[in-house]
Amino acid sequence: MEVYNQGTFHPSLNQPTIDFGARYELHYPIIILLMAGRSLEPTRPDQSYFIGYFGVQVLLPRRSFDRE
């Protein structure tokens, strides 16, 4: 869970947001990343009410970077 505030200083335009995320190991070395959230206040026409992302993380094997 994450709560954050995004905005500008002049003029003061803020957008507090809350979101929740998850990680799911599909099978080693692939992990699925998910996040979905929403604004906590009414939005202006140039702001998003809903935000989210989907990602894939691929872990590299450790031994390929070890020095012998």
PQR file of N, CA, C, O and H, with PARSE charges and radii, in Angstrom:
ATOM      1  N   MET A   1       0.838  -1.166   0.000 -0.4000 1.5000
ATOM      2  CA  MET A   1       0.000   0.000   0.000 -0.0000 2.0000
ATOM      3  C   MET A   1       0.888   1.235   0.000  0.5500 1.7000
ATOM      4  O   MET A   1       1.955   1.245   0.612 -0.5500 1.4000
ATOM      5  N   GLU A   2       0.441   2.263  -0.685 -0.4000 1.5000
ATOM      6  CA  GLU A   2       1.213   3.492  -0.795 -0.0000 2.0000
ATOM      7  C   GLU A   2       0.241   4.669  -0.835  0.5500 1.7000
ATOM      8  O   GLU A   2      -0.793   4.617  -1.501 -0.5500 1.4000
ATOM      9  H   GLU A   2      -0.426   2.254  -1.182  0.4000 1.0000
ATOM     10  N   VAL A   3       0.591   5.721  -0.115 -0.4000 1.5000
ATOM     11  CA  VAL A   3      -0.166   6.974  -0.160 -0.0000 2.0000
ATOM     12  C   VAL A   3       0.820   8.061  -0.527  0.5500 1.7000
ATOM     13  O   VAL A   3       1.871   8.178   0.104 -0.5500 1.4000
ATOM     14  H   VAL A   3       1.431   5.763   0.425  0.4000 1.0000
ATOM     15  N   TYR A   4       0.505   8.860  -1.534 -0.4000 1.5000
ATOM     16  CA  TYR A   4       1.413   9.928  -1.919 -0.0000 2.0000
ATOM     17  C   TYR A   4       0.642  11.116  -2.453  0.5500 1.7000
ATOM     18  O   TYR A   4      -0.534  11.008  -2.800 -0.5500 1.4000
ATOM     19  H   TYR A   4      -0.349   8.765  -2.047  0.4000 1.0000
ATOM     20  N   ASN A   5       1.316  12.248  -2.515 -0.4000 1.5000
ATOM     21  CA  ASN A   5       0.715  13.489  -2.982 -0.0000 2.0000
ATOM     22  C   ASN A   5       1.574  14.027  -4.114  0.5500 1.7000
ATOM     23  O   ASN A   5       2.783  14.196  -3.959 -0.5500 1.4000
ATOM     24  H   ASN A   5       2.271  12.336  -2.233  0.4000 1.0000
ATOM     25  N   GLN A   6       0.958  14.290  -5.234 -0.4000 1.5000
ATOM     26  CA  GLN A   6       1.659  14.794  -6.414 -0.0000 2.0000
ATOM     27  C   GLN A   6       1.110  16.174  -6.737  0.5500 1.7000
ATOM     28  O   GLN A   6      -0.105  16.373  -6.715 -0.5500 1.4000
ATOM     29  H   GLN A   6      -0.024  14.153  -5.360  0.4000 1.0000
ATOM     30  N   GLY A   7       1.983  17.134  -7.038 -0.4000 1.5000
ATOM     31  CA  GLY A   7       1.470  18.447  -7.358 -0.0000 2.0000
ATOM     32  C   GLY A   7       2.545  19.429  -7.763  0.5500 1.7000
ATOM     33  O   GLY A   7       3.712  19.073  -7.924 -0.5500 1.4000
ATOM     34  H   GLY A   7       2.970  16.973  -7.055  0.4000 1.0000
ATOM     35  N   THR A   8       2.129  20.675  -7.925 -0.4000 1.5000
ATOM     36  CA  THR A   8       3.026  21.762  -8.308 -0.0000 2.0000
ATOM     37  C   THR A   8       3.000  22.839  -7.232  0.5500 1.7000
ATOM     38  O   THR A   8       2.120  22.844  -6.370 -0.5500 1.4000
ATOM     39  H   THR A   8       1.181  20.964  -7.794  0.4000 1.0000
ATOM     40  N   PHE A   9       3.976  23.760  -7.286 -0.4000 1.5000
ATOM     41  CA  PHE A   9       4.042  24.834  -6.306 -0.0000 2.0000
ATOM     42  C   PHE A   9       3.270  26.075  -6.752  0.5500 1.7000
ATOM     43  O   PHE A   9       2.556  26.670  -5.946 -0.5500 1.4000
ATOM     44  H   PHE A   9       4.691  23.756  -7.986  0.4000 1.0000
ATOM     45  N   HIS A  10       3.397  26.472  -8.005 -0.4000 1.5000
ATOM     46  CA  HIS A  10       2.764  27.698  -8.481 -0.0000 2.0000
ATOM     47  C   HIS A  10       1.977  27.425  -9.758  0.5500 1.7000
ATOM     48  O   HIS A  10       2.640  27.183 -10.766 -0.5500 1.4000
ATOM     49  H   HIS A  10       3.978  25.989  -8.660  0.4000 1.0000
ATOM     50  N   PRO A  11       0.707  27.431  -9.840 -0.5600 1.5000
ATOM     51  CA  PRO A  11      -0.214  27.521  -8.709  0.2800 2.0000
ATOM     52  C   PRO A  11      -0.263  26.189  -7.986  0.5500 1.7000
ATOM     53  O   PRO A  11       0.076  25.149  -8.549 -0.5500 1.4000
ATOM     54  N   SER A  12      -0.682  26.232  -6.749 -0.4000 1.5000
ATOM     55  CA  SER A  12      -0.705  25.023  -5.923 -0.0000 2.0000
ATOM     56  C   SER A  12      -1.813  24.078  -6.400  0.5500 1.7000
ATOM     57  O   SER A  12      -2.995  24.326  -6.161 -0.5500 1.4000
ATOM     58  H   SER A  12      -0.957  27.078  -6.291  0.4000 1.0000
ATOM     59  N   LEU A  13      -1.430  23.022  -7.057 -0.4000 1.5000
ATOM     60  CA  LEU A  13      -2.356  22.004  -7.564 -0.0000 2.0000
ATOM     61  C   LEU A  13      -1.881  20.648  -7.063  0.5500 1.7000
ATOM     62  O   LEU A  13      -0.850  20.151  -7.518 -0.5500 1.4000
ATOM     63  H   LEU A  13      -0.470  22.821  -7.251  0.4000 1.0000
ATOM     64  N   ASN A  14      -2.608  20.048  -6.142 -0.4000 1.5000
ATOM     65  CA  ASN A  14      -2.197  18.767  -5.563 -0.0000 2.0000
ATOM     66  C   ASN A  14      -3.186  17.677  -5.919  0.5500 1.7000
ATOM     67  O   ASN A  14      -4.357  17.935  -6.197 -0.5500 1.4000
ATOM     68  H   ASN A  14      -3.445  20.453  -5.773  0.4000 1.0000
ATOM     69  N   GLN A  15      -2.681  16.439  -5.903 -0.4000 1.5000
ATOM     70  CA  GLN A  15      -3.516  15.280  -6.172 -0.0000 2.0000
ATOM     71  C   GLN A  15      -3.079  14.139  -5.240  0.5500 1.7000
ATOM     72  O   GLN A  15      -2.216  13.344  -5.613 -0.5500 1.4000
ATOM     73  H   GLN A  15      -1.730  16.229  -5.678  0.4000 1.0000
ATOM     74  N   PRO A  16      -3.660  14.046  -4.033 -0.5600 1.5000
ATOM     75  CA  PRO A  16      -3.335  12.923  -3.160  0.2800 2.0000
ATOM     76  C   PRO A  16      -3.897  11.624  -3.736  0.5500 1.7000
ATOM     77  O   PRO A  16      -5.016  11.596  -4.248 -0.5500 1.4000
ATOM     78  N   THR A  17      -3.122  10.566  -3.650 -0.4000 1.5000
ATOM     79  CA  THR A  17      -3.479   9.290  -4.278 -0.0000 2.0000
ATOM     80  C   THR A  17      -3.178   8.142  -3.323  0.5500 1.7000
ATOM     81  O   THR A  17      -2.221   8.207  -2.551 -0.5500 1.4000
ATOM     82  H   THR A  17      -2.213  10.588  -3.234  0.4000 1.0000
ATOM     83  N   ILE A  18      -3.984   7.103  -3.374 -0.4000 1.5000
ATOM     84  CA  ILE A  18      -3.723   5.871  -2.627 -0.0000 2.0000
ATOM     85  C   ILE A  18      -3.718   4.726  -3.629  0.5500 1.7000
ATOM     86  O   ILE A  18      -4.524   4.694  -4.559 -0.5500 1.4000
ATOM     87  H   ILE A  18      -4.761   7.050  -4.001  0.4000 1.0000
ATOM     88  N   ASP A  19      -2.792   3.778  -3.425 -0.4000 1.5000
ATOM     89  CA  ASP A  19      -2.767   2.624  -4.327 -0.0000 2.0000
ATOM     90  C   ASP A  19      -2.299   1.378  -3.596  0.5500 1.7000
ATOM     91  O   ASP A  19      -1.695   1.449  -2.526 -0.5500 1.4000
ATOM     92  H   ASP A  19      -2.138   3.803  -2.669  0.4000 1.0000
ATOM     93  N   PHE A  20      -2.590   0.246  -4.194 -0.4000 1.5000
ATOM     94  CA  PHE A  20      -2.219  -1.057  -3.663 -0.0000 2.0000
ATOM     95  C   PHE A  20      -1.501  -1.828  -4.758  0.5500 1.7000
ATOM     96  O   PHE A  20      -1.845  -1.732  -5.936 -0.5500 1.4000
ATOM     97  H   PHE A  20      -3.080   0.188  -5.063  0.4000 1.0000
ATOM     98  N   GLY A  21      -0.497  -2.594  -4.349 -0.4000 1.5000
ATOM     99  CA  GLY A  21       0.275  -3.343  -5.324 -0.0000 2.0000
ATOM    100  C   GLY A  21       0.466  -4.784  -4.895  0.5500 1.7000
ATOM    101  O   GLY A  21       0.207  -5.155  -3.750 -0.5500 1.4000
ATOM    102  H   GLY A  21      -0.217  -2.671  -3.392  0.4000 1.0000
ATOM    103  N   ALA A  22       0.921  -5.578  -5.833 -0.4000 1.5000
ATOM    104  CA  ALA A  22       1.169  -6.995  -5.566 -0.0000 2.0000
ATOM    105  C   ALA A  22       2.286  -7.499  -6.468  0.5500 1.7000
ATOM    106  O   ALA A  22       2.535  -6.965  -7.549 -0.5500 1.4000
ATOM    107  H   ALA A  22       1.132  -5.277  -6.763  0.4000 1.0000
ATOM    108  N   ARG A  23       2.944  -8.536  -5.993 -0.4000 1.5000
ATOM    109  CA  ARG A  23       3.952  -9.274  -6.768 -0.0000 2.0000
ATOM    110  C   ARG A  23       3.544 -10.734  -6.758  0.5500 1.7000
ATOM    111  O   ARG A  23       3.137 -11.263  -5.724 -0.5500 1.4000
ATOM    112  H   ARG A  23       2.742  -8.970  -5.115  0.4000 1.0000
ATOM    113  N   TYR A  24       3.650 -11.379  -7.895 -0.4000 1.5000
ATOM    114  CA  TYR A  24       3.309 -12.796  -7.988 -0.0000 2.0000
ATOM    115  C   TYR A  24       4.395 -13.505  -8.777  0.5500 1.7000
ATOM    116  O   TYR A  24       4.665 -13.162  -9.928 -0.5500 1.4000
ATOM    117  H   TYR A  24       3.980 -10.949  -8.735  0.4000 1.0000
ATOM    118  N   GLU A  25       5.021 -14.505  -8.147 -0.4000 1.5000
ATOM    119  CA  GLU A  25       6.066 -15.259  -8.841 -0.0000 2.0000
ATOM    120  C   GLU A  25       5.392 -16.309  -9.718  0.5500 1.7000
ATOM    121  O   GLU A  25       4.871 -17.313  -9.232 -0.5500 1.4000
ATOM    122  H   GLU A  25       4.802 -14.784  -7.212  0.4000 1.0000
ATOM    123  N   LEU A  26       5.417 -16.051 -11.015 -0.4000 1.5000
ATOM    124  CA  LEU A  26       4.809 -16.961 -11.979 -0.0000 2.0000
ATOM    125  C   LEU A  26       5.556 -18.295 -11.948  0.5500 1.7000
ATOM    126  O   LEU A  26       4.962 -19.342 -11.691 -0.5500 1.4000
ATOM    127  H   LEU A  26       5.840 -15.236 -11.410  0.4000 1.0000
ATOM    128  N   HIS A  27       6.826 -18.247 -12.202 -0.4000 1.5000
ATOM    129  CA  HIS A  27       7.778 -19.327 -11.984 -0.0000 2.0000
ATOM    130  C   HIS A  27       9.151 -18.690 -12.091  0.5500 1.7000
ATOM    131  O   HIS A  27       9.345 -17.745 -12.856 -0.5500 1.4000
ATOM    132  H   HIS A  27       7.308 -17.397 -12.410  0.4000 1.0000
ATOM    133  N   TYR A  28      10.111 -19.209 -11.319 -0.4000 1.5000
ATOM    134  CA  TYR A  28      11.431 -18.595 -11.312 -0.0000 2.0000
ATOM    135  C   TYR A  28      12.007 -18.595 -12.715  0.5500 1.7000
ATOM    136  O   TYR A  28      12.012 -19.655 -13.341 -0.5500 1.4000
ATOM    137  H   TYR A  28       9.953 -19.977 -10.697  0.4000 1.0000
ATOM    138  N   PRO A  29      12.474 -17.524 -13.236 -0.5600 1.5000
ATOM    139  CA  PRO A  29      12.818 -16.217 -12.690  0.2800 2.0000
ATOM    140  C   PRO A  29      11.838 -15.098 -13.059  0.5500 1.7000
ATOM    141  O   PRO A  29      12.239 -13.934 -13.104 -0.5500 1.4000
ATOM    142  N   ILE A  30      10.569 -15.415 -13.324 -0.4000 1.5000
ATOM    143  CA  ILE A  30       9.622 -14.399 -13.804 -0.0000 2.0000
ATOM    144  C   ILE A  30       8.647 -14.018 -12.695  0.5500 1.7000
ATOM    145  O   ILE A  30       8.002 -14.877 -12.093 -0.5500 1.4000
ATOM    146  H   ILE A  30      10.244 -16.360 -13.288  0.4000 1.0000
ATOM    147  N   ILE A  31       8.550 -12.706 -12.435 -0.4000 1.5000
ATOM    148  CA  ILE A  31       7.641 -12.163 -11.418 -0.0000 2.0000
ATOM    149  C   ILE A  31       6.709 -11.164 -12.099  0.5500 1.7000
ATOM    150  O   ILE A  31       7.150 -10.326 -12.886 -0.5500 1.4000
ATOM    151  H   ILE A  31       9.074 -12.008 -12.923  0.4000 1.0000
ATOM    152  N   ILE A  32       5.426 -11.262 -11.792 -0.4000 1.5000
ATOM    153  CA  ILE A  32       4.411 -10.337 -12.312 -0.0000 2.0000
ATOM    154  C   ILE A  32       4.207  -9.234 -11.264  0.5500 1.7000
ATOM    155  O   ILE A  32       4.066  -9.533 -10.078 -0.5500 1.4000
ATOM    156  H   ILE A  32       5.068 -11.944 -11.153  0.4000 1.0000
ATOM    157  N   LEU A  33       4.191  -7.965 -11.690 -0.4000 1.5000
ATOM    158  CA  LEU A  33       3.987  -6.822 -10.806 -0.0000 2.0000
ATOM    159  C   LEU A  33       2.682  -6.124 -11.191  0.5500 1.7000
ATOM    160  O   LEU A  33       2.424  -5.889 -12.372 -0.5500 1.4000
ATOM    161  H   LEU A  33       4.306  -7.722 -12.653  0.4000 1.0000
ATOM    162  N   LEU A  34       1.865  -5.795 -10.197 -0.4000 1.5000
ATOM    163  CA  LEU A  34       0.582  -5.144 -10.437 -0.0000 2.0000
ATOM    164  C   LEU A  34       0.401  -3.986  -9.458  0.5500 1.7000
ATOM    165  O   LEU A  34       0.858  -4.064  -8.317 -0.5500 1.4000
ATOM    166  H   LEU A  34       2.074  -5.985  -9.238  0.4000 1.0000
ATOM    167  N   MET A  35      -0.258  -2.922  -9.891 -0.4000 1.5000
ATOM    168  CA  MET A  35      -0.598  -1.815  -9.009 -0.0000 2.0000
ATOM    169  C   MET A  35      -1.857  -1.154  -9.534  0.5500 1.7000
ATOM    170  O   MET A  35      -2.023  -0.986 -10.742 -0.5500 1.4000
ATOM    171  H   MET A  35      -0.630  -2.859 -10.817  0.4000 1.0000
ATOM    172  N   ALA A  36      -2.756  -0.775  -8.610 -0.4000 1.5000
ATOM    173  CA  ALA A  36      -3.965  -0.038  -8.963 -0.0000 2.0000
ATOM    174  C   ALA A  36      -4.264   0.943  -7.849  0.5500 1.7000
ATOM    175  O   ALA A  36      -4.111   0.621  -6.671 -0.5500 1.4000
ATOM    176  H   ALA A  36      -2.621  -0.912  -7.629  0.4000 1.0000
ATOM    177  N   GLY A  37      -4.692   2.143  -8.222 -0.4000 1.5000
ATOM    178  CA  GLY A  37      -4.988   3.157  -7.225 -0.0000 2.0000
ATOM    179  C   GLY A  37      -5.937   4.204  -7.760  0.5500 1.7000
ATOM    180  O   GLY A  37      -6.352   4.167  -8.919 -0.5500 1.4000
ATOM    181  H   GLY A  37      -4.816   2.404  -9.179  0.4000 1.0000
ATOM    182  N   ARG A  38      -6.275   5.152  -6.876 -0.4000 1.5000
ATOM    183  CA  ARG A  38      -7.202   6.204  -7.269 -0.0000 2.0000
ATOM    184  C   ARG A  38      -6.885   7.470  -6.500  0.5500 1.7000
ATOM    185  O   ARG A  38      -6.217   7.450  -5.466 -0.5500 1.4000
ATOM    186  H   ARG A  38      -5.938   5.182  -5.935  0.4000 1.0000
ATOM    187  N   SER A  39      -7.385   8.568  -7.033 -0.4000 1.5000
ATOM    188  CA  SER A  39      -7.234   9.861  -6.391 -0.0000 2.0000
ATOM    189  C   SER A  39      -8.142   9.925  -5.167  0.5500 1.7000
ATOM    190  O   SER A  39      -9.238   9.364  -5.174 -0.5500 1.4000
ATOM    191  H   SER A  39      -7.928   8.585  -7.872  0.4000 1.0000
ATOM    192  N   LEU A  40      -7.686  10.609  -4.114 -0.4000 1.5000
ATOM    193  CA  LEU A  40      -8.493  10.755  -2.910 -0.0000 2.0000
ATOM    194  C   LEU A  40      -9.392  11.986  -2.943  0.5500 1.7000
ATOM    195  O   LEU A  40     -10.263  12.134  -2.086 -0.5500 1.4000
ATOM    196  H   LEU A  40      -6.796  11.065  -4.109  0.4000 1.0000
ATOM    197  N   GLU A  41      -9.199  12.854  -3.900 -0.4000 1.5000
ATOM    198  CA  GLU A  41     -10.000  14.068  -4.040 -0.0000 2.0000
ATOM    199  C   GLU A  41     -10.577  14.126  -5.448  0.5500 1.7000
ATOM    200  O   GLU A  41     -10.093  13.438  -6.347 -0.5500 1.4000
ATOM    201  H   GLU A  41      -8.492  12.733  -4.597  0.4000 1.0000
ATOM    202  N   PRO A  42     -11.613  14.947  -5.644 -0.5600 1.5000
ATOM    203  CA  PRO A  42     -12.131  15.124  -7.014  0.2800 2.0000
ATOM    204  C   PRO A  42     -11.015  15.612  -7.940  0.5500 1.7000
ATOM    205  O   PRO A  42     -10.190  16.437  -7.545 -0.5500 1.4000
ATOM    206  N   THR A  43     -10.996  15.109  -9.148 -0.4000 1.5000
ATOM    207  CA  THR A  43      -9.933  15.450 -10.087 -0.0000 2.0000
ATOM    208  C   THR A  43     -10.362  16.567 -11.031  0.5500 1.7000
ATOM    209  O   THR A  43     -11.548  16.776 -11.288 -0.5500 1.4000
ATOM    210  H   THR A  43     -11.667  14.440  -9.469  0.4000 1.0000
ATOM    211  N   ARG A  44      -9.361  17.276 -11.537 -0.4000 1.5000
ATOM    212  CA  ARG A  44      -9.600  18.278 -12.575 -0.0000 2.0000
ATOM    213  C   ARG A  44      -9.615  17.582 -13.935  0.5500 1.7000
ATOM    214  O   ARG A  44      -9.217  16.421 -14.027 -0.5500 1.4000
ATOM    215  H   ARG A  44      -8.398  17.107 -11.328  0.4000 1.0000
ATOM    216  N   PRO A  45     -10.058  18.253 -14.979 -0.5600 1.5000
ATOM    217  CA  PRO A  45     -10.122  17.610 -16.307  0.2800 2.0000
ATOM    218  C   PRO A  45      -8.770  17.088 -16.808  0.5500 1.7000
ATOM    219  O   PRO A  45      -8.744  16.158 -17.614 -0.5500 1.4000
ATOM    220  N   ASP A  46      -7.653  17.658 -16.357 -0.4000 1.5000
ATOM    221  CA  ASP A  46      -6.337  17.224 -16.843 -0.0000 2.0000
ATOM    222  C   ASP A  46      -5.671  16.196 -15.928  0.5500 1.7000
ATOM    223  O   ASP A  46      -4.485  15.912 -16.095 -0.5500 1.4000
ATOM    224  H   ASP A  46      -7.674  18.414 -15.702  0.4000 1.0000
ATOM    225  N   GLN A  47      -6.405  15.633 -14.966 -0.4000 1.5000
ATOM    226  CA  GLN A  47      -5.843  14.647 -14.043 -0.0000 2.0000
ATOM    227  C   GLN A  47      -6.573  13.312 -14.177  0.5500 1.7000
ATOM    228  O   GLN A  47      -7.739  13.257 -14.570 -0.5500 1.4000
ATOM    229  H   GLN A  47      -7.369  15.864 -14.830  0.4000 1.0000
ATOM    230  N   SER A  48      -5.863  12.247 -13.844 -0.4000 1.5000
ATOM    231  CA  SER A  48      -6.454  10.907 -13.873 -0.0000 2.0000
ATOM    232  C   SER A  48      -7.124  10.605 -12.539  0.5500 1.7000
ATOM    233  O   SER A  48      -6.608  10.974 -11.484 -0.5500 1.4000
ATOM    234  H   SER A  48      -4.916  12.292 -13.525  0.4000 1.0000
ATOM    235  N   TYR A  49      -8.264   9.939 -12.583 -0.4000 1.5000
ATOM    236  CA  TYR A  49      -8.939   9.489 -11.369 -0.0000 2.0000
ATOM    237  C   TYR A  49      -8.405   8.116 -10.968  0.5500 1.7000
ATOM    238  O   TYR A  49      -8.229   7.839  -9.781 -0.5500 1.4000
ATOM    239  H   TYR A  49      -8.683   9.638 -13.440  0.4000 1.0000
ATOM    240  N   PHE A  50      -8.148   7.262 -11.948 -0.4000 1.5000
ATOM    241  CA  PHE A  50      -7.634   5.906 -11.729 -0.0000 2.0000
ATOM    242  C   PHE A  50      -6.235   5.795 -12.319  0.5500 1.7000
ATOM    243  O   PHE A  50      -5.978   6.289 -13.417 -0.5500 1.4000
ATOM    244  H   PHE A  50      -8.290   7.487 -12.912  0.4000 1.0000
ATOM    245  N   ILE A  51      -5.333   5.148 -11.592 -0.4000 1.5000
ATOM    246  CA  ILE A  51      -3.993   4.879 -12.112 -0.0000 2.0000
ATOM    247  C   ILE A  51      -3.680   3.409 -11.880  0.5500 1.7000
ATOM    248  O   ILE A  51      -4.237   2.782 -10.979 -0.5500 1.4000
ATOM    249  H   ILE A  51      -5.541   4.747 -10.700  0.4000 1.0000
ATOM    250  N   GLY A  52      -2.792   2.865 -12.694 -0.4000 1.5000
ATOM    251  CA  GLY A  52      -2.402   1.481 -12.514 -0.0000 2.0000
ATOM    252  C   GLY A  52      -1.268   1.106 -13.440  0.5500 1.7000
ATOM    253  O   GLY A  52      -0.979   1.804 -14.411 -0.5500 1.4000
ATOM    254  H   GLY A  52      -2.340   3.374 -13.427  0.4000 1.0000
ATOM    255  N   TYR A  53      -0.632  -0.005 -13.126 -0.4000 1.5000
ATOM    256  CA  TYR A  53       0.385  -0.525 -14.032 -0.0000 2.0000
ATOM    257  C   TYR A  53       0.478  -2.036 -13.904  0.5500 1.7000
ATOM    258  O   TYR A  53       0.040  -2.631 -12.919 -0.5500 1.4000
ATOM    259  H   TYR A  53      -0.867  -0.573 -12.337  0.4000 1.0000
ATOM    260  N   PHE A  54       1.053  -2.624 -14.912 -0.4000 1.5000
ATOM    261  CA  PHE A  54       1.314  -4.052 -14.986 -0.0000 2.0000
ATOM    262  C   PHE A  54       2.735  -4.199 -15.489  0.5500 1.7000
ATOM    263  O   PHE A  54       3.127  -3.537 -16.449 -0.5500 1.4000
ATOM    264  H   PHE A  54       1.408  -2.140 -15.712  0.4000 1.0000
ATOM    265  N   GLY A  55       3.507  -5.058 -14.852 -0.4000 1.5000
ATOM    266  CA  GLY A  55       4.889  -5.230 -15.283 -0.0000 2.0000
ATOM    267  C   GLY A  55       5.350  -6.663 -15.126  0.5500 1.7000
ATOM    268  O   GLY A  55       4.724  -7.465 -14.432 -0.5500 1.4000
ATOM    269  H   GLY A  55       3.189  -5.596 -14.071  0.4000 1.0000
ATOM    270  N   VAL A  56       6.443  -6.968 -15.777 -0.4000 1.5000
ATOM    271  CA  VAL A  56       7.077  -8.278 -15.687 -0.0000 2.0000
ATOM    272  C   VAL A  56       8.530  -8.054 -15.290  0.5500 1.7000
ATOM    273  O   VAL A  56       9.240  -7.272 -15.922 -0.5500 1.4000
ATOM    274  H   VAL A  56       6.951  -6.317 -16.341  0.4000 1.0000
ATOM    275  N   GLN A  57       8.965  -8.738 -14.248 -0.4000 1.5000
ATOM    276  CA  GLN A  57      10.354  -8.657 -13.788 -0.0000 2.0000
ATOM    277  C   GLN A  57      11.022  -9.996 -14.084  0.5500 1.7000
ATOM    278  O   GLN A  57      10.499 -11.053 -13.730 -0.5500 1.4000
ATOM    279  H   GLN A  57       8.389  -9.373 -13.734  0.4000 1.0000
ATOM    280  N   VAL A  58      12.174  -9.942 -14.733 -0.4000 1.5000
ATOM    281  CA  VAL A  58      12.934 -11.147 -15.043 -0.0000 2.0000
ATOM    282  C   VAL A  58      14.234 -11.085 -14.252  0.5500 1.7000
ATOM    283  O   VAL A  58      15.039 -10.175 -14.453 -0.5500 1.4000
ATOM    284  H   VAL A  58      12.598  -9.084 -15.021  0.4000 1.0000
ATOM    285  N   LEU A  59      14.447 -12.042 -13.356 -0.4000 1.5000
ATOM    286  CA  LEU A  59      15.644 -12.086 -12.524 -0.0000 2.0000
ATOM    287  C   LEU A  59      16.768 -12.787 -13.273  0.5500 1.7000
ATOM    288  O   LEU A  59      16.573 -13.852 -13.860 -0.5500 1.4000
ATOM    289  H   LEU A  59      13.793 -12.781 -13.193  0.4000 1.0000
ATOM    290  N   LEU A  60      17.936 -12.178 -13.244 -0.4000 1.5000
ATOM    291  CA  LEU A  60      19.103 -12.785 -13.876 -0.0000 2.0000
ATOM    292  C   LEU A  60      19.780 -13.734 -12.897  0.5500 1.7000
ATOM    293  O   LEU A  60      19.749 -13.501 -11.689 -0.5500 1.4000
ATOM    294  H   LEU A  60      18.094 -11.313 -12.767  0.4000 1.0000
ATOM    295  N   PRO A  61      20.391 -14.801 -13.403 -0.5600 1.5000
ATOM    296  CA  PRO A  61      21.071 -15.737 -12.492  0.2800 2.0000
ATOM    297  C   PRO A  61      22.274 -15.069 -11.840  0.5500 1.7000
ATOM    298  O   PRO A  61      22.986 -14.294 -12.479 -0.5500 1.4000
ATOM    299  N   ARG A  62      22.498 -15.376 -10.561 -0.4000 1.5000
ATOM    300  CA  ARG A  62      23.608 -14.774  -9.823 -0.0000 2.0000
ATOM    301  C   ARG A  62      24.965 -15.223 -10.352  0.5500 1.7000
ATOM    302  O   ARG A  62      25.898 -14.422 -10.402 -0.5500 1.4000
ATOM    303  H   ARG A  62      21.920 -16.006 -10.042  0.4000 1.0000
ATOM    304  N   ARG A  63      25.088 -16.446 -10.733 -0.4000 1.5000
ATOM    305  CA  ARG A  63      26.401 -16.963 -11.121 -0.0000 2.0000
ATOM    306  C   ARG A  63      26.976 -16.282 -12.364  0.5500 1.7000
ATOM    307  O   ARG A  63      28.189 -16.313 -12.571 -0.5500 1.4000
ATOM    308  H   ARG A  63      24.330 -17.096 -10.692  0.4000 1.0000
ATOM    309  N   SER A  64      26.132 -15.671 -13.191 -0.4000 1.5000
ATOM    310  CA  SER A  64      26.655 -15.025 -14.392 -0.0000 2.0000
ATOM    311  C   SER A  64      27.447 -13.759 -14.055  0.5500 1.7000
ATOM    312  O   SER A  64      28.190 -13.258 -14.899 -0.5500 1.4000
ATOM    313  H   SER A  64      25.146 -15.646 -13.023  0.4000 1.0000
ATOM    314  N   PHE A  65      27.298 -13.229 -12.826 -0.4000 1.5000
ATOM    315  CA  PHE A  65      28.013 -12.036 -12.440 -0.0000 2.0000
ATOM    316  C   PHE A  65      29.139 -12.305 -11.448  0.5500 1.7000
ATOM    317  O   PHE A  65      29.904 -11.398 -11.119 -0.5500 1.4000
ATOM    318  H   PHE A  65      26.694 -13.636 -12.140  0.4000 1.0000
ATOM    319  N   ASP A  66      29.248 -13.533 -10.973 -0.4000 1.5000
ATOM    320  CA  ASP A  66      30.310 -13.874 -10.017 -0.0000 2.0000
ATOM    321  C   ASP A  66      31.665 -13.914 -10.707  0.5500 1.7000
ATOM    322  O   ASP A  66      31.798 -14.430 -11.816 -0.5500 1.4000
ATOM    323  H   ASP A  66      28.627 -14.270 -11.240  0.4000 1.0000
ATOM    324  N   ARG A  67      32.676 -13.357 -10.028 -0.4000 1.5000
ATOM    325  CA  ARG A  67      34.036 -13.450 -10.564 -0.0000 2.0000
ATOM    326  C   ARG A  67      34.717 -14.687 -10.006  0.5500 1.7000
ATOM    327  O   ARG A  67      34.496 -15.066  -8.856 -0.5500 1.4000
ATOM    328  H   ARG A  67      32.568 -12.938  -9.127  0.4000 1.0000
ATOM    329  N   GLU A  68      35.518 -15.290 -10.799 -0.4000 1.5000
ATOM    330  CA  GLU A  68      36.226 -16.496 -10.350 -0.0000 2.0000
ATOM    331  C   GLU A  68      37.661 -16.161 -10.054  0.5500 1.7000
ATOM    332  O   GLU A  68      38.431 -17.038  -9.662 -0.5500 1.4000
ATOM    333  H   GLU A  68      35.698 -14.982 -11.733  0.4000 1.0000
TER
END
